[in-house]
Structures are given as C-alpha cells and as structure tokens.
Amino acid sequence: MGQTVFSETIRELRQNAGYTQAEVSRILNIQRQTYCNYENALRNPPLEIIVALAELYHVSIDHLVRGTDCAPAAGDSASLSPSEKKLLEGFSVLPEQLQREVLEFVQFKKQLGG
C-alpha cells in the first residue's frame, strides 16, 4: 500500500511538532506499531483517532484527510514551541480538578513574580 495524503500529513505534522512516534502513540493511548502503521498507510485509523490527531495538532479533520491548506482550527498553536505544545497536551488530558489545581499554581507563581 502506498503513502496516502493522510499518512504523509500526520508524519509531517508529527515531525514539525517535534514528537516521536512513541510520544504520539502514548498521547493517543495506542501501540507505537499501530501508529506506525497509520504513518505508513498500512492501516486506517478509526474516527476517534483522527479526531484526536486533529485536536493534538490543532488542524481540521479535512486537513488531515485531504491535505488541504485549510486554516488551522480554533486555538491555533502554530507559534508554540514543541515543549509548549506538549505542556498543553498534557494539561488537556488531566481531570478537571487537576486542571484547576494547575491553573491555581500558575496564578500563585505569577503573583510571586516567578
């Protein structure tokens, strides 16, 4: 099976974001080999993985499957560094209570000036 627009797009987005295949597979909660099969166009991912990838890279699903030059989805993170993107991704998977605690800590640190 040859490369598809989807497989090429997710590889490019992953590399541009500074992620390894292992990191993305961990974020998606799937086996690394499964993710590798998506990038190599050996398997098609289920819809929930496509949605998760669009959210991870802040692009539209249309951009993932068609490779169109659509404007990034709401919450564009194009100007964020890979470490900032990882931080946001990690925050987004926390339970709501822990997210509130993290935000309170950030506010506390800002008040201290550090």
NUZA-459092 format. One record per atom (N, C-alpha, C): residue number from 1; residue in one letter; atom name; x, y, z. Coordinates in steps of 0.02 Angstrom, whole numbers, always signed. Layout:
<recs>
+-----+------+------+--------+--------+--------+
! pos ! code ! site !     xx !     yy !     zz !
+-----+------+------+--------+--------+--------+
! NUM !    a !   CA !      X !      Y !      Z !
...
+-----+------+------+--------+--------+--------+
</recs>
This chain:
<recs>
+-----+------+------+--------+--------+--------+
! pos ! code ! site !     xx !     yy !     zz !
+-----+------+------+--------+--------+--------+
!   1 !    m !    N !    +43 !    -59 !     +0 !
!   1 !    m !   CA !     +0 !     +0 !     +0 !
!   1 !    m !    C !    +45 !    +62 !     +0 !
!   2 !    g !    N !    +31 !   +110 !    -42 !
!   2 !    g !   CA !    +71 !   +170 !    -47 !
!   2 !    g !    C !    +52 !   +223 !     +3 !
!   3 !    q !    N !    +94 !   +274 !     +6 !
!   3 !    q !   CA !    +80 !   +331 !    +51 !
!   3 !    q !    C !    +15 !   +365 !    +29 !
!   4 !    t !    N !    -23 !   +387 !    +78 !
!   4 !    t !   CA !    -84 !   +425 !    +65 !
!   4 !    t !    C !    -74 !   +495 !    +90 !
!   5 !    v !    N !   -120 !   +538 !    +71 !
!   5 !    v !   CA !   -117 !   +607 !    +96 !
!   5 !    v !    C !   -119 !   +606 !   +172 !
!   6 !    f !    N !   -163 !   +565 !   +201 !
!   6 !    f !   CA !   -169 !   +562 !   +273 !
!   6 !    f !    C !   -103 !   +541 !   +306 !
!   7 !    s !    N !    -73 !   +488 !   +282 !
!   7 !    s !   CA !    -12 !   +463 !   +313 !
!   7 !    s !    C !    +45 !   +514 !   +307 !
!   8 !    e !    N !    +50 !   +546 !   +249 !
!   8 !    e !   CA !   +102 !   +597 !   +239 !
!   8 !    e !    C !    +89 !   +657 !   +285 !
!   9 !    t !    N !    +26 !   +676 !   +291 !
!   9 !    t !   CA !     +9 !   +734 !   +332 !
!   9 !    t !    C !    +24 !   +722 !   +405 !
!  10 !    i !    N !     +4 !   +664 !   +431 !
!  10 !    i !   CA !    +16 !   +653 !   +503 !
!  10 !    i !    C !    +91 !   +646 !   +518 !
!  11 !    r !    N !   +129 !   +619 !   +471 !
!  11 !    r !   CA !   +202 !   +615 !   +480 !
!  11 !    r !    C !   +232 !   +685 !   +482 !
!  12 !    e !    N !   +212 !   +726 !   +435 !
!  12 !    e !   CA !   +238 !   +795 !   +432 !
!  12 !    e !    C !   +218 !   +835 !   +494 !
!  13 !    l !    N !   +156 !   +829 !   +515 !
!  13 !    l !   CA !   +133 !   +865 !   +575 !
!  13 !    l !    C !   +171 !   +842 !   +637 !
!  14 !    r !    N !   +181 !   +777 !   +642 !
!  14 !    r !   CA !   +218 !   +750 !   +700 !
!  14 !    r !    C !   +289 !   +776 !   +701 !
!  15 !    q !    N !   +322 !   +773 !   +645 !
!  15 !    q !   CA !   +391 !   +796 !   +642 !
!  15 !    q !    C !   +397 !   +871 !   +655 !
!  16 !    n !    N !   +351 !   +910 !   +627 !
!  16 !    n !   CA !   +351 !   +982 !   +639 !
!  16 !    n !    C !   +339 !   +999 !   +712 !
!  17 !    a !    N !   +299 !   +958 !   +746 !
!  17 !    a !   CA !   +284 !   +970 !   +817 !
!  17 !    a !    C !   +340 !   +945 !   +862 !
!  18 !    g !    N !   +388 !   +908 !   +834 !
!  18 !    g !   CA !   +444 !   +883 !   +873 !
!  18 !    g !    C !   +429 !   +820 !   +913 !
!  19 !    y !    N !   +376 !   +784 !   +893 !
!  19 !    y !   CA !   +358 !   +722 !   +927 !
!  19 !    y !    C !   +390 !   +662 !   +894 !
!  20 !    t !    N !   +402 !   +610 !   +932 !
!  20 !    t !   CA !   +421 !   +545 !   +904 !
!  20 !    t !    C !   +357 !   +504 !   +895 !
!  21 !    q !    N !   +362 !   +450 !   +858 !
!  21 !    q !   CA !   +304 !   +406 !   +850 !
!  21 !    q !    C !   +284 !   +377 !   +918 !
!  22 !    a !    N !   +332 !   +363 !   +960 !
!  22 !    a !   CA !   +317 !   +336 !  +1026 !
!  22 !    a !    C !   +278 !   +386 !  +1068 !
!  23 !    e !    N !   +297 !   +450 !  +1064 !
!  23 !    e !   CA !   +262 !   +501 !  +1102 !
!  23 !    e !    C !   +190 !   +509 !  +1079 !
!  24 !    v !    N !   +180 !   +510 !  +1013 !
!  24 !    v !   CA !   +112 !   +518 !   +987 !
!  24 !    v !    C !    +70 !   +456 !  +1005 !
!  25 !    s !    N !    +99 !   +398 !  +1000 !
!  25 !    s !   CA !    +60 !   +338 !  +1017 !
!  25 !    s !    C !    +41 !   +338 !  +1091 !
!  26 !    r !    N !    +86 !   +363 !  +1134 !
!  26 !    r !   CA !    +71 !   +368 !  +1205 !
!  26 !    r !    C !    +14 !   +418 !  +1217 !
!  27 !    i !    N !    +17 !   +475 !  +1183 !
!  27 !    i !   CA !    -36 !   +526 !  +1188 !
!  27 !    i !    C !   -103 !   +498 !  +1167 !
!  28 !    l !    N !   -102 !   +459 !  +1112 !
!  28 !    l !   CA !   -164 !   +430 !  +1085 !
!  28 !    l !    C !   -186 !   +366 !  +1122 !
!  29 !    n !    N !   -142 !   +342 !  +1166 !
!  29 !    n !   CA !   -156 !   +281 !  +1204 !
!  29 !    n !    C !   -165 !   +220 !  +1158 !
!  30 !    i !    N !   -118 !   +215 !  +1111 !
!  30 !    i !   CA !   -117 !   +158 !  +1065 !
!  30 !    i !    C !    -46 !   +132 !  +1061 !
!  31 !    q !    N !    -37 !    +72 !  +1033 !
!  31 !    q !   CA !    +29 !    +44 !  +1024 !
!  31 !    q !    C !    +69 !    +84 !   +972 !
!  32 !    r !    N !   +135 !    +89 !   +982 !
!  32 !    r !   CA !   +177 !   +126 !   +935 !
!  32 !    r !    C !   +171 !    +95 !   +865 !
!  33 !    q !    N !   +170 !    +28 !   +861 !
!  33 !    q !   CA !   +165 !     -5 !   +797 !
!  33 !    q !    C !   +100 !    +13 !   +761 !
!  34 !    t !    N !    +47 !    +20 !   +798 !
!  34 !    t !   CA !    -18 !    +40 !   +769 !
!  34 !    t !    C !    -11 !   +109 !   +738 !
!  35 !    y !    N !    +19 !   +155 !   +775 !
!  35 !    y !   CA !    +28 !   +223 !   +747 !
!  35 !    y !    C !    +75 !   +221 !   +687 !
!  36 !    c !    N !   +128 !   +182 !   +691 !
!  36 !    c !   CA !   +174 !   +174 !   +635 !
!  36 !    c !    C !   +137 !   +150 !   +572 !
!  37 !    n !    N !    +90 !   +104 !   +582 !
!  37 !    n !   CA !    +50 !    +80 !   +525 !
!  37 !    n !    C !     +8 !   +136 !   +494 !
!  38 !    y !    N !    -15 !   +183 !   +535 !
!  38 !    y !   CA !    -53 !   +240 !   +507 !
!  38 !    y !    C !     -7 !   +284 !   +465 !
!  39 !    e !    N !    +53 !   +297 !   +489 !
!  39 !    e !   CA !   +100 !   +339 !   +452 !
!  39 !    e !    C !   +124 !   +305 !   +388 !
!  40 !    n !    N !   +126 !   +239 !   +388 !
!  40 !    n !   CA !   +149 !   +202 !   +329 !
!  40 !    n !    C !    +92 !   +180 !   +284 !
!  41 !    a !    N !    +32 !   +204 !   +299 !
!  41 !    a !   CA !    -27 !   +189 !   +259 !
!  41 !    a !    C !    -42 !   +114 !   +256 !
!  42 !    l !    N !    -25 !    +78 !   +310 !
!  42 !    l !   CA !    -40 !     +7 !   +313 !
!  42 !    l !    C !   -107 !     -7 !   +346 !
!  43 !    r !    N !   -130 !    +41 !   +385 !
!  43 !    r !   CA !   -194 !    +37 !   +420 !
!  43 !    r !    C !   -227 !   +105 !   +419 !
!  44 !    n !    N !   -293 !   +105 !   +419 !
!  44 !    n !   CA !   -331 !   +167 !   +425 !
!  44 !    n !    C !   -355 !   +173 !   +497 !
!  45 !    p !    N !   -345 !   +231 !   +528 !
!  45 !    p !   CA !   -366 !   +238 !   +598 !
!  45 !    p !    C !   -441 !   +246 !   +604 !
!  46 !    p !    N !   -468 !   +229 !   +662 !
!  46 !    p !   CA !   -539 !   +242 !   +675 !
!  46 !    p !    C !   -550 !   +317 !   +683 !
!  47 !    l !    N !   -612 !   +337 !   +677 !
!  47 !    l !   CA !   -630 !   +407 !   +680 !
!  47 !    l !    C !   -605 !   +441 !   +744 !
!  48 !    e !    N !   -609 !   +407 !   +801 !
!  48 !    e !   CA !   -588 !   +439 !   +863 !
!  48 !    e !    C !   -513 !   +455 !   +863 !
!  49 !    i !    N !   -473 !   +417 !   +828 !
!  49 !    i !   CA !   -401 !   +432 !   +822 !
!  49 !    i !    C !   -391 !   +491 !   +775 !
!  50 !    i !    N !   -429 !   +494 !   +721 !
!  50 !    i !   CA !   -424 !   +551 !   +675 !
!  50 !    i !    C !   -442 !   +616 !   +712 !
!  51 !    v !    N !   -495 !   +613 !   +751 !
!  51 !    v !   CA !   -516 !   +672 !   +790 !
!  51 !    v !    C !   -461 !   +692 !   +840 !
!  52 !    a !    N !   -433 !   +642 !   +874 !
!  52 !    a !   CA !   -381 !   +655 !   +924 !
!  52 !    a !    C !   -319 !   +686 !   +891 !
!  53 !    l !    N !   -301 !   +663 !   +831 !
!  53 !    l !   CA !   -244 !   +691 !   +795 !
!  53 !    l !    C !   -258 !   +763 !   +774 !
!  54 !    a !    N !   -318 !   +776 !   +751 !
!  54 !    a !   CA !   -336 !   +845 !   +732 !
!  54 !    a !    C !   -332 !   +891 !   +792 !
!  55 !    e !    N !   -354 !   +867 !   +850 !
!  55 !    e !   CA !   -350 !   +908 !   +911 !
!  55 !    e !    C !   -278 !   +917 !   +933 !
!  56 !    l !    N !   -238 !   +863 !   +930 !
!  56 !    l !   CA !   -169 !   +867 !   +950 !
!  56 !    l !    C !   -130 !   +919 !   +910 !
!  57 !    y !    N !   -141 !   +919 !   +844 !
!  57 !    y !   CA !   -103 !   +963 !   +800 !
!  57 !    y !    C !   -140 !  +1028 !   +784 !
!  58 !    h !    N !   -199 !  +1036 !   +812 !
!  58 !    h !   CA !   -239 !  +1097 !   +803 !
!  58 !    h !    C !   -250 !  +1112 !   +729 !
!  59 !    v !    N !   -272 !  +1061 !   +694 !
!  59 !    v !   CA !   -291 !  +1067 !   +623 !
!  59 !    v !    C !   -360 !  +1038 !   +615 !
!  60 !    s !    N !   -390 !  +1051 !   +558 !
!  60 !    s !   CA !   -456 !  +1022 !   +544 !
!  60 !    s !    C !   -448 !   +949 !   +522 !
!  61 !    i !    N !   -501 !   +912 !   +530 !
!  61 !    i !   CA !   -502 !   +843 !   +505 !
!  61 !    i !    C !   -493 !   +843 !   +430 !
!  62 !    d !    N !   -523 !   +892 !   +397 !
!  62 !    d !   CA !   -516 !   +899 !   +325 !
!  62 !    d !    C !   -442 !   +905 !   +306 !
!  63 !    h !    N !   -405 !   +943 !   +344 !
!  63 !    h !   CA !   -333 !   +950 !   +330 !
!  63 !    h !    C !   -298 !   +883 !   +336 !
!  64 !    l !    N !   -316 !   +843 !   +386 !
!  64 !    l !   CA !   -284 !   +778 !   +395 !
!  64 !    l !    C !   -299 !   +730 !   +337 !
!  65 !    v !    N !   -362 !   +727 !   +317 !
!  65 !    v !   CA !   -380 !   +675 !   +268 !
!  65 !    v !    C !   -374 !   +698 !   +196 !
!  66 !    r !    N !   -377 !   +763 !   +184 !
!  66 !    r !   CA !   -370 !   +788 !   +116 !
!  66 !    r !    C !   -304 !   +823 !   +102 !
!  67 !    g !    N !   -272 !   +844 !   +156 !
!  67 !    g !   CA !   -209 !   +881 !   +148 !
!  67 !    g !    C !   -219 !   +951 !   +122 !
!  68 !    t !    N !   -280 !   +977 !   +129 !
!  68 !    t !   CA !   -293 !  +1044 !   +104 !
!  68 !    t !    C !   -260 !  +1095 !   +149 !
!  69 !    d !    N !   -248 !  +1152 !   +121 !
!  69 !    d !   CA !   -218 !  +1206 !   +160 !
!  69 !    d !    C !   -271 !  +1247 !   +195 !
!  70 !    c !    N !   -310 !  +1213 !   +235 !
!  70 !    c !   CA !   -362 !  +1247 !   +274 !
!  70 !    c !    C !   -329 !  +1287 !   +329 !
!  71 !    a !    N !   -364 !  +1338 !   +351 !
!  71 !    a !   CA !   -341 !  +1375 !   +409 !
!  71 !    a !    C !   -342 !  +1329 !   +469 !
!  72 !    p !    N !   -294 !  +1337 !   +514 !
!  72 !    p !   CA !   -295 !  +1295 !   +574 !
!  72 !    p !    C !   -360 !  +1303 !   +612 !
!  73 !    a !    N !   -378 !  +1251 !   +648 !
!  73 !    a !   CA !   -438 !  +1252 !   +689 !
!  73 !    a !    C !   -430 !  +1303 !   +744 !
!  74 !    a !    N !   -485 !  +1318 !   +778 !
!  74 !    a !   CA !   -484 !  +1366 !   +833 !
!  74 !    a !    C !   -431 !  +1346 !   +883 !
!  75 !    g !    N !   -399 !  +1395 !   +913 !
!  75 !    g !   CA !   -346 !  +1380 !   +961 !
!  75 !    g !    C !   -280 !  +1367 !   +926 !
!  76 !    d !    N !   -267 !  +1400 !   +870 !
!  76 !    d !   CA !   -206 !  +1391 !   +832 !
!  76 !    d !    C !   -144 !  +1393 !   +876 !
!  77 !    s !    N !   -102 !  +1343 !   +869 !
!  77 !    s !   CA !    -41 !  +1341 !   +909 !
!  77 !    s !    C !    +21 !  +1343 !   +865 !
!  78 !    a !    N !    +15 !  +1370 !   +806 !
!  78 !    a !   CA !    +71 !  +1370 !   +759 !
!  78 !    a !    C !   +132 !  +1406 !   +788 !
!  79 !    s !    N !   +122 !  +1455 !   +831 !
!  79 !    s !   CA !   +178 !  +1492 !   +858 !
!  79 !    s !    C !   +206 !  +1461 !   +922 !
!  80 !    l !    N !   +178 !  +1406 !   +945 !
!  80 !    l !   CA !   +201 !  +1374 !  +1006 !
!  80 !    l !    C !   +261 !  +1328 !   +992 !
!  81 !    s !    N !   +306 !  +1325 !  +1040 !
!  81 !    s !   CA !   +363 !  +1279 !  +1034 !
!  81 !    s !    C !   +339 !  +1208 !  +1047 !
!  82 !    p !    N !   +379 !  +1158 !  +1028 !
!  82 !    p !   CA !   +360 !  +1089 !  +1042 !
!  82 !    p !    C !   +348 !  +1076 !  +1117 !
!  83 !    s !    N !   +389 !  +1106 !  +1160 !
!  83 !    s !   CA !   +379 !  +1095 !  +1232 !
!  83 !    s !    C !   +315 !  +1128 !  +1256 !
!  84 !    e !    N !   +296 !  +1185 !  +1228 !
!  84 !    e !   CA !   +232 !  +1216 !  +1247 !
!  84 !    e !    C !   +174 !  +1174 !  +1223 !
!  85 !    k !    N !   +180 !  +1145 !  +1164 !
!  85 !    k !   CA !   +127 !  +1101 !  +1138 !
!  85 !    k !    C !   +120 !  +1040 !  +1182 !
!  86 !    k !    N !   +176 !  +1011 !  +1204 !
!  86 !    k !   CA !   +173 !   +952 !  +1248 !
!  86 !    k !    C !   +141 !   +970 !  +1314 !
!  87 !    l !    N !   +157 !  +1029 !  +1340 !
!  87 !    l !   CA !   +128 !  +1051 !  +1403 !
!  87 !    l !    C !    +52 !  +1058 !  +1396 !
!  88 !    l !    N !    +29 !  +1089 !  +1343 !
!  88 !    l !   CA !    -42 !  +1097 !  +1332 !
!  88 !    l !    C !    -77 !  +1030 !  +1322 !
!  89 !    e !    N !    -44 !   +985 !  +1287 !
!  89 !    e !   CA !    -74 !   +919 !  +1276 !
!  89 !    e !    C !    -80 !   +882 !  +1343 !
!  90 !    g !    N !    -27 !   +886 !  +1383 !
!  90 !    g !   CA !    -29 !   +853 !  +1448 !
!  90 !    g !    C !    -82 !   +882 !  +1493 !
!  91 !    f !    N !    -90 !   +948 !  +1491 !
!  91 !    f !   CA !   -141 !   +981 !  +1531 !
!  91 !    f !    C !   -211 !   +959 !  +1509 !
!  92 !    s !    N !   -221 !   +954 !  +1444 !
!  92 !    s !   CA !   -288 !   +939 !  +1418 !
!  92 !    s !    C !   -313 !   +870 !  +1438 !
!  93 !    v !    N !   -268 !   +824 !  +1454 !
!  93 !    v !   CA !   -290 !   +756 !  +1472 !
!  93 !    v !    C !   -298 !   +747 !  +1547 !
!  94 !    l !    N !   -282 !   +800 !  +1586 !
!  94 !    l !   CA !   -292 !   +796 !  +1658 !
!  94 !    l !    C !   -365 !   +800 !  +1676 !
!  95 !    p !    N !   -385 !   +769 !  +1730 !
!  95 !    p !   CA !   -454 !   +777 !  +1753 !
!  95 !    p !    C !   -466 !   +851 !  +1771 !
!  96 !    e !    N !   -528 !   +872 !  +1769 !
!  96 !    e !   CA !   -546 !   +942 !  +1779 !
!  96 !    e !    C !   -518 !   +969 !  +1845 !
!  97 !    q !    N !   -522 !   +931 !  +1898 !
!  97 !    q !   CA !   -498 !   +954 !  +1963 !
!  97 !    q !    C !   -423 !   +968 !  +1961 !
!  98 !    l !    N !   -385 !   +924 !  +1930 !
!  98 !    l !   CA !   -313 !   +935 !  +1924 !
!  98 !    l !    C !   -297 !   +995 !  +1879 !
!  99 !    q !    N !   -338 !  +1005 !  +1828 !
!  99 !    q !   CA !   -328 !  +1064 !  +1785 !
!  99 !    q !    C !   -337 !  +1128 !  +1827 !
! 100 !    r !    N !   -388 !  +1129 !  +1870 !
! 100 !    r !   CA !   -399 !  +1187 !  +1913 !
! 100 !    r !    C !   -339 !  +1198 !  +1960 !
! 101 !    e !    N !   -313 !  +1143 !  +1987 !
! 101 !    e !   CA !   -255 !  +1149 !  +2032 !
! 101 !    e !    C !   -194 !  +1176 !  +1995 !
! 102 !    v !    N !   -183 !  +1153 !  +1934 !
! 102 !    v !   CA !   -126 !  +1178 !  +1894 !
! 102 !    v !    C !   -135 !  +1253 !  +1881 !
! 103 !    l !    N !   -195 !  +1273 !  +1863 !
! 103 !    l !   CA !   -207 !  +1344 !  +1849 !
! 103 !    l !    C !   -198 !  +1386 !  +1912 !
! 104 !    e !    N !   -220 !  +1361 !  +1969 !
! 104 !    e !   CA !   -209 !  +1397 !  +2032 !
! 104 !    e !    C !   -134 !  +1403 !  +2047 !
! 105 !    f !    N !    -96 !  +1350 !  +2034 !
! 105 !    f !   CA !    -24 !  +1353 !  +2046 !
! 105 !    f !    C !     +9 !  +1405 !  +2000 !
! 106 !    v !    N !    -12 !  +1406 !  +1937 !
! 106 !    v !   CA !    +16 !  +1455 !  +1890 !
! 106 !    v !    C !     +1 !  +1526 !  +1914 !
! 107 !    q !    N !    -61 !  +1538 !  +1936 !
! 107 !    q !   CA !    -79 !  +1604 !  +1962 !
! 107 !    q !    C !    -37 !  +1622 !  +2023 !
! 108 !    f !    N !    -27 !  +1574 !  +2068 !
! 108 !    f !   CA !    +14 !  +1583 !  +2126 !
! 108 !    f !    C !    +85 !  +1603 !  +2107 !
! 109 !    k !    N !   +114 !  +1566 !  +2060 !
! 109 !    k !   CA !   +182 !  +1580 !  +2037 !
! 109 !    k !    C !   +188 !  +1649 !  +2004 !
! 110 !    k !    N !   +136 !  +1667 !  +1966 !
! 110 !    k !   CA !   +136 !  +1734 !  +1935 !
! 110 !    k !    C !   +135 !  +1789 !  +1987 !
! 111 !    q !    N !    +97 !  +1779 !  +2041 !
! 111 !    q !   CA !    +94 !  +1828 !  +2094 !
! 111 !    q !    C !   +161 !  +1836 !  +2129 !
! 112 !    l !    N !   +199 !  +1781 !  +2133 !
! 112 !    l !   CA !   +264 !  +1783 !  +2164 !
! 112 !    l !    C !   +317 !  +1815 !  +2118 !
! 113 !    g !    N !   +297 !  +1823 !  +2055 !
! 113 !    g !   CA !   +344 !  +1853 !  +2006 !
! 113 !    g !    C !   +393 !  +1803 !  +1978 !
! 114 !    g !    N !   +376 !  +1740 !  +1981 !
! 114 !    g !   CA !   +423 !  +1689 !  +1956 !
! 114 !    g !    C !   +388 !  +1635 !  +1926 !
+-----+------+------+--------+--------+--------+
</recs>
